[in-house]
Amino acid sequence: MELGDVTHKPLGRYYCFYKGKPSTKSIFVALMLRKNALKVRIRTDSSTFQDPQKWTGDKVYKGWFFKSGEEREFEISRKEQIDYAIELIKHSYKISG
């Protein structure tokens, strides 16, 4: 609700969120359900991205979901992690589309 114009739909075995009209340029987060956690991939901009809790670590993925920016991943395995996860997702939304 806070993010505004968001569309979401399954994409194969993933669930993707788009800023506005769905396209490869408008994806800002992709969810991957695993046995013990929810893996989250976000688009980041290295010049403005901040992750004080170091959830995403130093690993940057090769643009599987996102063709611009950097692609980073983190996991959610407890509901207490949701607030911080939303903050990371907000960054991705701001720089997308």
Biopython code that builds the backbone (N, CA, C, O; Angstrom):
import numpy as np
from Bio.PDB.StructureBuilder import StructureBuilder

atoms = [
    (1, "MET", "N", (0.818, -1.190, 0.000)),
    (1, "MET", "CA", (0.000, 0.000, 0.000)),
    (1, "MET", "C", (0.864, 1.257, 0.000)),
    (1, "MET", "O", (0.531, 2.230, -0.677)),
    (2, "GLU", "N", (1.953, 1.254, 0.737)),
    (2, "GLU", "CA", (2.822, 2.427, 0.816)),
    (2, "GLU", "C", (3.540, 2.708, -0.498)),
    (2, "GLU", "O", (3.928, 3.846, -0.761)),
    (3, "LEU", "N", (3.717, 1.696, -1.311)),
    (3, "LEU", "CA", (4.545, 1.853, -2.498)),
    (3, "LEU", "C", (3.828, 2.474, -3.679)),
    (3, "LEU", "O", (4.483, 3.018, -4.568)),
    (4, "GLY", "N", (2.532, 2.413, -3.721)),
    (4, "GLY", "CA", (1.821, 3.033, -4.834)),
    (4, "GLY", "C", (1.395, 2.027, -5.880)),
    (4, "GLY", "O", (0.842, 0.978, -5.550)),
    (5, "ASP", "N", (1.648, 2.339, -7.141)),
    (5, "ASP", "CA", (1.189, 1.547, -8.280)),
    (5, "ASP", "C", (2.012, 0.274, -8.433)),
    (5, "ASP", "O", (3.040, 0.273, -9.111)),
    (6, "VAL", "N", (1.564, -0.807, -7.805)),
    (6, "VAL", "CA", (2.286, -2.077, -7.845)),
    (6, "VAL", "C", (1.388, -3.154, -8.446)),
    (6, "VAL", "O", (0.231, -3.316, -8.060)),
    (7, "THR", "N", (1.954, -3.876, -9.396)),
    (7, "THR", "CA", (1.291, -5.027, -9.995)),
    (7, "THR", "C", (2.099, -6.255, -9.592)),
    (7, "THR", "O", (3.320, -6.178, -9.453)),
    (8, "HIS", "N", (1.430, -7.377, -9.406)),
    (8, "HIS", "CA", (2.165, -8.591, -9.041)),
    (8, "HIS", "C", (1.530, -9.787, -9.723)),
    (8, "HIS", "O", (0.321, -9.834, -9.951)),
    (9, "LYS", "N", (2.386, -10.762, -10.043)),
    (9, "LYS", "CA", (1.890, -11.983, -10.670)),
    (9, "LYS", "C", (2.996, -13.036, -10.665)),
    (9, "LYS", "O", (4.175, -12.710, -10.530)),
    (10, "PRO", "N", (2.600, -14.310, -10.815)),
    (10, "PRO", "CA", (3.596, -15.372, -10.898)),
    (10, "PRO", "C", (4.381, -15.271, -12.209)),
    (10, "PRO", "O", (3.855, -14.852, -13.240)),
    (11, "LEU", "N", (5.619, -15.655, -12.138)),
    (11, "LEU", "CA", (6.481, -15.740, -13.314)),
    (11, "LEU", "C", (7.247, -17.055, -13.186)),
    (11, "LEU", "O", (8.316, -17.102, -12.578)),
    (12, "GLY", "N", (6.694, -18.114, -13.760)),
    (12, "GLY", "CA", (7.274, -19.438, -13.571)),
    (12, "GLY", "C", (7.155, -19.842, -12.115)),
    (12, "GLY", "O", (6.063, -19.805, -11.548)),
    (13, "ARG", "N", (8.262, -20.225, -11.505)),
    (13, "ARG", "CA", (8.228, -20.630, -10.098)),
    (13, "ARG", "C", (8.476, -19.457, -9.140)),
    (13, "ARG", "O", (8.613, -19.659, -7.933)),
    (14, "TYR", "N", (8.532, -18.256, -9.669)),
    (14, "TYR", "CA", (8.763, -17.056, -8.873)),
    (14, "TYR", "C", (7.487, -16.231, -8.802)),
    (14, "TYR", "O", (6.547, -16.456, -9.564)),
    (15, "TYR", "N", (7.462, -15.272, -7.879)),
    (15, "TYR", "CA", (6.354, -14.340, -7.798)),
    (15, "TYR", "C", (6.965, -12.950, -7.855)),
    (15, "TYR", "O", (7.751, -12.580, -6.983)),
    (16, "CYS", "N", (6.607, -12.177, -8.877)),
    (16, "CYS", "CA", (7.259, -10.895, -9.127)),
    (16, "CYS", "C", (6.332, -9.721, -8.876)),
    (16, "CYS", "O", (5.118, -9.800, -9.065)),
    (17, "PHE", "N", (6.944, -8.633, -8.444)),
    (17, "PHE", "CA", (6.245, -7.375, -8.208)),
    (17, "PHE", "C", (6.809, -6.330, -9.161)),
    (17, "PHE", "O", (8.022, -6.213, -9.335)),
    (18, "TYR", "N", (5.911, -5.582, -9.766)),
    (18, "TYR", "CA", (6.268, -4.613, -10.803)),
    (18, "TYR", "C", (5.825, -3.222, -10.379)),
    (18, "TYR", "O", (4.779, -3.055, -9.753)),
    (19, "LYS", "N", (6.627, -2.234, -10.723)),
    (19, "LYS", "CA", (6.246, -0.839, -10.522)),
    (19, "LYS", "C", (5.518, -0.411, -11.789)),
    (19, "LYS", "O", (6.138, -0.133, -12.816)),
    (20, "GLY", "N", (4.191, -0.363, -11.700)),
    (20, "GLY", "CA", (3.392, -0.022, -12.874)),
    (20, "GLY", "C", (3.130, -1.231, -13.745)),
    (20, "GLY", "O", (2.936, -2.338, -13.244)),
    (21, "LYS", "N", (3.125, -1.016, -15.055)),
    (21, "LYS", "CA", (2.827, -2.070, -16.020)),
    (21, "LYS", "C", (3.910, -3.163, -16.001)),
    (21, "LYS", "O", (5.100, -2.849, -16.051)),
    (22, "PRO", "N", (3.509, -4.437, -15.931)),
    (22, "PRO", "CA", (4.499, -5.522, -15.888)),
    (22, "PRO", "C", (5.395, -5.570, -17.126)),
    (22, "PRO", "O", (4.913, -5.633, -18.257)),
    (23, "SER", "N", (6.688, -5.540, -16.891)),
    (23, "SER", "CA", (7.697, -5.717, -17.933)),
    (23, "SER", "C", (9.011, -6.046, -17.239)),
    (23, "SER", "O", (9.120, -5.916, -16.020)),
    (24, "THR", "N", (10.005, -6.470, -18.007)),
    (24, "THR", "CA", (11.294, -6.788, -17.393)),
    (24, "THR", "C", (11.956, -5.543, -16.810)),
    (24, "THR", "O", (12.791, -5.657, -15.913)),
    (25, "LYS", "N", (11.604, -4.375, -17.295)),
    (25, "LYS", "CA", (12.176, -3.139, -16.757)),
    (25, "LYS", "C", (11.488, -2.670, -15.484)),
    (25, "LYS", "O", (12.055, -1.879, -14.731)),
    (26, "SER", "N", (10.271, -3.148, -15.235)),
    (26, "SER", "CA", (9.534, -2.648, -14.071)),
    (26, "SER", "C", (9.539, -3.587, -12.865)),
    (26, "SER", "O", (8.970, -3.247, -11.828)),
    (27, "ILE", "N", (10.169, -4.762, -12.975)),
    (27, "ILE", "CA", (10.274, -5.660, -11.812)),
    (27, "ILE", "C", (11.170, -4.999, -10.769)),
    (27, "ILE", "O", (12.261, -4.526, -11.089)),
    (28, "PHE", "N", (10.702, -4.969, -9.516)),
    (28, "PHE", "CA", (11.565, -4.446, -8.464)),
    (28, "PHE", "C", (11.804, -5.453, -7.341)),
    (28, "PHE", "O", (12.709, -5.268, -6.528)),
    (29, "VAL", "N", (10.998, -6.520, -7.287)),
    (29, "VAL", "CA", (11.244, -7.573, -6.301)),
    (29, "VAL", "C", (10.701, -8.894, -6.843)),
    (29, "VAL", "O", (9.649, -8.941, -7.480)),
    (30, "ALA", "N", (11.447, -9.961, -6.573)),
    (30, "ALA", "CA", (11.028, -11.312, -6.954)),
    (30, "ALA", "C", (11.121, -12.191, -5.709)),
    (30, "ALA", "O", (12.119, -12.166, -4.989)),
    (31, "LEU", "N", (10.070, -12.965, -5.470)),
    (31, "LEU", "CA", (10.016, -13.848, -4.309)),
    (31, "LEU", "C", (10.181, -15.288, -4.745)),
    (31, "LEU", "O", (9.643, -15.702, -5.772)),
    (32, "MET", "N", (10.930, -16.053, -3.958)),
    (32, "MET", "CA", (11.156, -17.465, -4.222)),
    (32, "MET", "C", (10.896, -18.231, -2.926)),
    (32, "MET", "O", (11.656, -18.113, -1.966)),
    (33, "LEU", "N", (9.835, -19.003, -2.906)),
    (33, "LEU", "CA", (9.465, -19.751, -1.708)),
    (33, "LEU", "C", (10.336, -21.001, -1.601)),
    (33, "LEU", "O", (10.400, -21.810, -2.526)),
    (34, "ARG", "N", (10.995, -21.141, -0.473)),
    (34, "ARG", "CA", (11.822, -22.309, -0.189)),
    (34, "ARG", "C", (11.244, -23.036, 1.019)),
    (34, "ARG", "O", (10.297, -22.558, 1.644)),
    (35, "LYS", "N", (11.804, -24.170, 1.337)),
    (35, "LYS", "CA", (11.276, -25.006, 2.420)),
    (35, "LYS", "C", (11.237, -24.272, 3.763)),
    (35, "LYS", "O", (10.235, -24.347, 4.474)),
    (36, "ASN", "N", (12.306, -23.568, 4.115)),
    (36, "ASN", "CA", (12.389, -22.942, 5.435)),
    (36, "ASN", "C", (12.421, -21.415, 5.411)),
    (36, "ASN", "O", (12.545, -20.782, 6.460)),
    (37, "ALA", "N", (12.311, -20.829, 4.242)),
    (37, "ALA", "CA", (12.421, -19.370, 4.166)),
    (37, "ALA", "C", (11.832, -18.850, 2.861)),
    (37, "ALA", "O", (11.563, -19.607, 1.929)),
    (38, "LEU", "N", (11.643, -17.558, 2.826)),
    (38, "LEU", "CA", (11.242, -16.857, 1.624)),
    (38, "LEU", "C", (12.464, -16.086, 1.136)),
    (38, "LEU", "O", (12.950, -15.186, 1.822)),
    (39, "LYS", "N", (12.960, -16.438, -0.047)),
    (39, "LYS", "CA", (14.094, -15.711, -0.612)),
    (39, "LYS", "C", (13.545, -14.533, -1.390)),
    (39, "LYS", "O", (12.557, -14.650, -2.115)),
    (40, "VAL", "N", (14.201, -13.401, -1.228)),
    (40, "VAL", "CA", (13.759, -12.169, -1.852)),
    (40, "VAL", "C", (14.913, -11.591, -2.667)),
    (40, "VAL", "O", (16.009, -11.389, -2.143)),
    (41, "ARG", "N", (14.667, -11.326, -3.942)),
    (41, "ARG", "CA", (15.650, -10.653, -4.793)),
    (41, "ARG", "C", (15.163, -9.238, -5.040)),
    (41, "ARG", "O", (13.997, -9.023, -5.372)),
    (42, "ILE", "N", (16.055, -8.277, -4.878)),
    (42, "ILE", "CA", (15.714, -6.879, -5.100)),
    (42, "ILE", "C", (16.721, -6.232, -6.037)),
    (42, "ILE", "O", (17.875, -6.651, -6.129)),
    (43, "ARG", "N", (16.256, -5.206, -6.726)),
    (43, "ARG", "CA", (17.142, -4.383, -7.552)),
    (43, "ARG", "C", (17.707, -3.293, -6.653)),
    (43, "ARG", "O", (16.966, -2.679, -5.886)),
    (44, "THR", "N", (19.013, -3.045, -6.737)),
    (44, "THR", "CA", (19.630, -2.018, -5.906)),
    (44, "THR", "C", (20.485, -1.091, -6.758)),
    (44, "THR", "O", (20.883, -1.428, -7.873)),
    (45, "ASP", "N", (20.751, 0.068, -6.210)),
    (45, "ASP", "CA", (21.665, 1.041, -6.795)),
    (45, "ASP", "C", (22.809, 1.182, -5.808)),
    (45, "ASP", "O", (22.601, 1.635, -4.682)),
    (46, "SER", "N", (24.008, 0.803, -6.209)),
    (46, "SER", "CA", (25.135, 0.776, -5.276)),
    (46, "SER", "C", (25.459, 2.145, -4.687)),
    (46, "SER", "O", (26.043, 2.227, -3.607)),
    (47, "SER", "N", (25.088, 3.221, -5.380)),
    (47, "SER", "CA", (25.413, 4.554, -4.868)),
    (47, "SER", "C", (24.470, 4.995, -3.736)),
    (47, "SER", "O", (24.816, 5.891, -2.966)),
    (48, "THR", "N", (23.299, 4.384, -3.630)),
    (48, "THR", "CA", (22.351, 4.802, -2.588)),
    (48, "THR", "C", (21.904, 3.668, -1.670)),
    (48, "THR", "O", (21.256, 3.924, -0.655)),
    (49, "PHE", "N", (22.232, 2.425, -2.001)),
    (49, "PHE", "CA", (21.753, 1.282, -1.229)),
    (49, "PHE", "C", (22.423, 1.225, 0.137)),
    (49, "PHE", "O", (23.642, 1.346, 0.255)),
    (50, "GLN", "N", (21.600, 1.036, 1.171)),
    (50, "GLN", "CA", (22.095, 0.875, 2.526)),
    (50, "GLN", "C", (21.455, -0.353, 3.148)),
    (50, "GLN", "O", (20.238, -0.531, 3.103)),
    (51, "ASP", "N", (22.289, -1.190, 3.725)),
    (51, "ASP", "CA", (21.837, -2.409, 4.386)),
    (51, "ASP", "C", (22.626, -2.545, 5.687)),
    (51, "ASP", "O", (23.523, -3.383, 5.776)),
    (52, "PRO", "N", (22.300, -1.724, 6.712)),
    (52, "PRO", "CA", (23.069, -1.740, 7.950)),
    (52, "PRO", "C", (23.124, -3.100, 8.636)),
    (52, "PRO", "O", (24.095, -3.403, 9.331)),
    (53, "GLN", "N", (22.089, -3.925, 8.448)),
    (53, "GLN", "CA", (22.088, -5.247, 9.082)),
    (53, "GLN", "C", (22.804, -6.292, 8.234)),
    (53, "GLN", "O", (22.916, -7.449, 8.639)),
    (54, "LYS", "N", (23.285, -5.896, 7.072)),
    (54, "LYS", "CA", (24.093, -6.764, 6.180)),
    (54, "LYS", "C", (23.369, -8.032, 5.754)),
    (54, "LYS", "O", (23.992, -9.087, 5.635)),
    (55, "TRP", "N", (22.050, -7.946, 5.520)),
    (55, "TRP", "CA", (21.300, -9.121, 5.069)),
    (55, "TRP", "C", (21.722, -9.565, 3.684)),
    (55, "TRP", "O", (21.772, -10.763, 3.406)),
    (56, "THR", "N", (22.025, -8.624, 2.817)),
    (56, "THR", "CA", (22.342, -8.975, 1.426)),
    (56, "THR", "C", (23.809, -9.324, 1.244)),
    (56, "THR", "O", (24.183, -9.852, 0.197)),
    (57, "GLY", "N", (24.636, -9.048, 2.216)),
    (57, "GLY", "CA", (26.050, -9.361, 2.115)),
    (57, "GLY", "C", (26.714, -8.621, 0.960)),
    (57, "GLY", "O", (26.232, -7.579, 0.517)),
    (58, "ASP", "N", (27.815, -9.165, 0.483)),
    (58, "ASP", "CA", (28.571, -8.538, -0.600)),
    (58, "ASP", "C", (28.246, -9.127, -1.966)),
    (58, "ASP", "O", (28.692, -8.609, -2.990)),
    (59, "LYS", "N", (27.476, -10.203, -1.985)),
    (59, "LYS", "CA", (27.205, -10.883, -3.249)),
    (59, "LYS", "C", (26.209, -10.098, -4.099)),
    (59, "LYS", "O", (25.135, -9.715, -3.634)),
    (60, "VAL", "N", (26.591, -9.869, -5.353)),
    (60, "VAL", "CA", (25.716, -9.233, -6.335)),
    (60, "VAL", "C", (25.478, -10.270, -7.426)),
    (60, "VAL", "O", (26.430, -10.792, -8.006)),
    (61, "TYR", "N", (24.223, -10.568, -7.704)),
    (61, "TYR", "CA", (23.870, -11.584, -8.688)),
    (61, "TYR", "C", (23.884, -10.999, -10.092)),
    (61, "TYR", "O", (23.652, -9.805, -10.280)),
    (62, "LYS", "N", (24.155, -11.835, -11.060)),
    (62, "LYS", "CA", (24.107, -11.417, -12.461)),
    (62, "LYS", "C", (22.660, -11.305, -12.880)),
    (62, "LYS", "O", (21.917, -12.281, -12.781)),
    (63, "GLY", "N", (22.244, -10.163, -13.339)),
    (63, "GLY", "CA", (20.897, -9.797, -13.700)),
    (63, "GLY", "C", (19.930, -10.868, -14.176)),
    (63, "GLY", "O", (19.559, -10.881, -15.350)),
    (64, "TRP", "N", (19.523, -11.743, -13.311)),
    (64, "TRP", "CA", (18.527, -12.750, -13.668)),
    (64, "TRP", "C", (17.155, -12.104, -13.823)),
    (64, "TRP", "O", (16.471, -12.322, -14.822)),
    (65, "PHE", "N", (16.757, -11.311, -12.836)),
    (65, "PHE", "CA", (15.462, -10.645, -12.859)),
    (65, "PHE", "C", (15.556, -9.217, -13.386)),
    (65, "PHE", "O", (14.644, -8.738, -14.060)),
    (66, "PHE", "N", (16.647, -8.547, -13.084)),
    (66, "PHE", "CA", (16.759, -7.120, -13.360)),
    (66, "PHE", "C", (17.859, -6.864, -14.381)),
    (66, "PHE", "O", (18.978, -7.358, -14.236)),
    (67, "LYS", "N", (17.544, -6.102, -15.396)),
    (67, "LYS", "CA", (18.518, -5.827, -16.456)),
    (67, "LYS", "C", (19.332, -4.576, -16.172)),
    (67, "LYS", "O", (20.329, -4.323, -16.849)),
    (68, "SER", "N", (18.922, -3.780, -15.173)),
    (68, "SER", "CA", (19.704, -2.612, -14.791)),
    (68, "SER", "C", (19.859, -2.610, -13.282)),
    (68, "SER", "O", (19.069, -3.228, -12.568)),
    (69, "GLY", "N", (20.871, -1.921, -12.802)),
    (69, "GLY", "CA", (21.137, -1.909, -11.368)),
    (69, "GLY", "C", (21.794, -3.208, -10.932)),
    (69, "GLY", "O", (22.174, -4.038, -11.757)),
    (70, "GLU", "N", (21.920, -3.366, -9.639)),
    (70, "GLU", "CA", (22.489, -4.583, -9.073)),
    (70, "GLU", "C", (21.365, -5.457, -8.521)),
    (70, "GLU", "O", (20.328, -4.954, -8.090)),
    (71, "GLU", "N", (21.580, -6.743, -8.541)),
    (71, "GLU", "CA", (20.591, -7.683, -8.022)),
    (71, "GLU", "C", (21.143, -8.321, -6.755)),
    (71, "GLU", "O", (22.211, -8.933, -6.771)),
    (72, "ARG", "N", (20.409, -8.173, -5.665)),
    (72, "ARG", "CA", (20.838, -8.722, -4.380)),
    (72, "ARG", "C", (19.735, -9.588, -3.791)),
    (72, "ARG", "O", (18.570, -9.478, -4.172)),
    (73, "GLU", "N", (20.122, -10.453, -2.852)),
    (73, "GLU", "CA", (19.169, -11.408, -2.285)),
    (73, "GLU", "C", (19.287, -11.441, -0.771)),
    (73, "GLU", "O", (20.366, -11.249, -0.210)),
    (74, "PHE", "N", (18.151, -11.687, -0.118)),
    (74, "PHE", "CA", (18.124, -11.947, 1.317)),
    (74, "PHE", "C", (16.993, -12.913, 1.604)),
    (74, "PHE", "O", (16.156, -13.175, 0.741)),
    (75, "GLU", "N", (16.970, -13.446, 2.827)),
    (75, "GLU", "CA", (15.944, -14.419, 3.222)),
    (75, "GLU", "C", (15.111, -13.889, 4.377)),
    (75, "GLU", "O", (15.592, -13.141, 5.229)),
    (76, "ILE", "N", (13.855, -14.295, 4.380)),
    (76, "ILE", "CA", (12.957, -14.032, 5.504)),
    (76, "ILE", "C", (12.514, -15.394, 6.030)),
    (76, "ILE", "O", (11.924, -16.192, 5.302)),
    (77, "SER", "N", (12.806, -15.648, 7.302)),
    (77, "SER", "CA", (12.410, -16.927, 7.894)),
    (77, "SER", "C", (11.589, -16.754, 9.169)),
    (77, "SER", "O", (11.069, -17.721, 9.724)),
    (78, "ARG", "N", (11.479, -15.479, 9.631)),
    (78, "ARG", "CA", (10.698, -15.190, 10.838)),
    (78, "ARG", "C", (9.907, -13.904, 10.616)),
    (78, "ARG", "O", (10.372, -13.003, 9.918)),
    (79, "LYS", "N", (8.731, -13.815, 11.199)),
    (79, "LYS", "CA", (7.895, -12.635, 10.980)),
    (79, "LYS", "C", (8.534, -11.372, 11.555)),
    (79, "LYS", "O", (8.192, -10.269, 11.128)),
    (80, "GLU", "N", (9.438, -11.503, 12.498)),
    (80, "GLU", "CA", (10.122, -10.340, 13.065)),
    (80, "GLU", "C", (11.022, -9.650, 12.039)),
    (80, "GLU", "O", (11.426, -8.505, 12.240)),
    (81, "GLN", "N", (11.333, -10.332, 10.958)),
    (81, "GLN", "CA", (12.209, -9.776, 9.925)),
    (81, "GLN", "C", (11.459, -8.920, 8.901)),
    (81, "GLN", "O", (12.088, -8.237, 8.092)),
    (82, "ILE", "N", (10.161, -8.948, 8.925)),
    (82, "ILE", "CA", (9.366, -8.315, 7.866)),
    (82, "ILE", "C", (9.574, -6.800, 7.800)),
    (82, "ILE", "O", (9.691, -6.261, 6.700)),
    (83, "ASP", "N", (9.625, -6.105, 8.918)),
    (83, "ASP", "CA", (9.784, -4.647, 8.879)),
    (83, "ASP", "C", (11.072, -4.228, 8.165)),
    (83, "ASP", "O", (11.062, -3.318, 7.337)),
    (84, "TYR", "N", (12.164, -4.890, 8.489)),
    (84, "TYR", "CA", (13.435, -4.542, 7.833)),
    (84, "TYR", "C", (13.397, -4.942, 6.355)),
    (84, "TYR", "O", (13.919, -4.221, 5.505)),
    (85, "ALA", "N", (12.791, -6.068, 6.054)),
    (85, "ALA", "CA", (12.663, -6.502, 4.658)),
    (85, "ALA", "C", (11.907, -5.466, 3.837)),
    (85, "ALA", "O", (12.277, -5.189, 2.696)),
    (86, "ILE", "N", (10.860, -4.895, 4.404)),
    (86, "ILE", "CA", (10.090, -3.857, 3.706)),
    (86, "ILE", "C", (10.967, -2.648, 3.416)),
    (86, "ILE", "O", (10.840, -2.039, 2.354)),
    (87, "GLU", "N", (11.841, -2.294, 4.324)),
    (87, "GLU", "CA", (12.748, -1.159, 4.085)),
    (87, "GLU", "C", (13.665, -1.436, 2.887)),
    (87, "GLU", "O", (13.891, -0.550, 2.064)),
    (88, "LEU", "N", (14.187, -2.648, 2.788)),
    (88, "LEU", "CA", (15.033, -3.004, 1.646)),
    (88, "LEU", "C", (14.225, -2.983, 0.346)),
    (88, "LEU", "O", (14.718, -2.531, -0.687)),
    (89, "ILE", "N", (13.003, -3.467, 0.400)),
    (89, "ILE", "CA", (12.134, -3.492, -0.778)),
    (89, "ILE", "C", (11.769, -2.071, -1.213)),
    (89, "ILE", "O", (11.664, -1.807, -2.411)),
    (90, "LYS", "N", (11.574, -1.159, -0.270)),
    (90, "LYS", "CA", (11.272, 0.242, -0.598)),
    (90, "LYS", "C", (12.388, 0.856, -1.430)),
    (90, "LYS", "O", (12.119, 1.597, -2.376)),
    (91, "HIS", "N", (13.634, 0.557, -1.089)),
    (91, "HIS", "CA", (14.763, 1.074, -1.878)),
    (91, "HIS", "C", (14.644, 0.611, -3.316)),
    (91, "HIS", "O", (14.815, 1.395, -4.249)),
    (92, "SER", "N", (14.349, -0.664, -3.489)),
    (92, "SER", "CA", (14.231, -1.230, -4.817)),
    (92, "SER", "C", (13.103, -0.560, -5.603)),
    (92, "SER", "O", (13.255, -0.265, -6.788)),
    (93, "TYR", "N", (11.992, -0.326, -4.947)),
    (93, "TYR", "CA", (10.848, 0.324, -5.598)),
    (93, "TYR", "C", (11.214, 1.732, -6.062)),
    (93, "TYR", "O", (10.867, 2.132, -7.174)),
    (94, "LYS", "N", (11.908, 2.475, -5.220)),
    (94, "LYS", "CA", (12.254, 3.865, -5.531)),
    (94, "LYS", "C", (13.132, 3.979, -6.773)),
    (94, "LYS", "O", (12.990, 4.934, -7.537)),
    (95, "ILE", "N", (14.028, 3.030, -6.989)),
    (95, "ILE", "CA", (14.959, 3.154, -8.123)),
    (95, "ILE", "C", (14.447, 2.470, -9.378)),
    (95, "ILE", "O", (15.075, 2.584, -10.431)),
    (96, "SER", "N", (13.336, 1.770, -9.302)),
    (96, "SER", "CA", (12.822, 0.987, -10.442)),
    (96, "SER", "C", (11.884, 1.796, -11.328)),
    (96, "SER", "O", (11.322, 2.822, -10.945)),
    (97, "GLY", "N", (11.753, 1.254, -12.550)),
    (97, "GLY", "CA", (10.765, 1.756, -13.495)),
    (97, "GLY", "C", (10.996, 3.154, -13.838)),
    (97, "GLY", "O", (10.246, 3.728, -14.628)),
]
sb = StructureBuilder()
sb.init_structure("model")
sb.init_model(0)
sb.init_chain("A")
sb.init_seg("    ")
for serial, (resi, resn, name, xyz) in enumerate(atoms, 1):
    if name == "N":
        sb.init_residue(resn, " ", resi, " ")
    sb.init_atom(name, np.array(xyz, "f"), 0.0, 1.0, " ", f" {name:<3s}", serial, name[0])
structure = sb.get_structure()
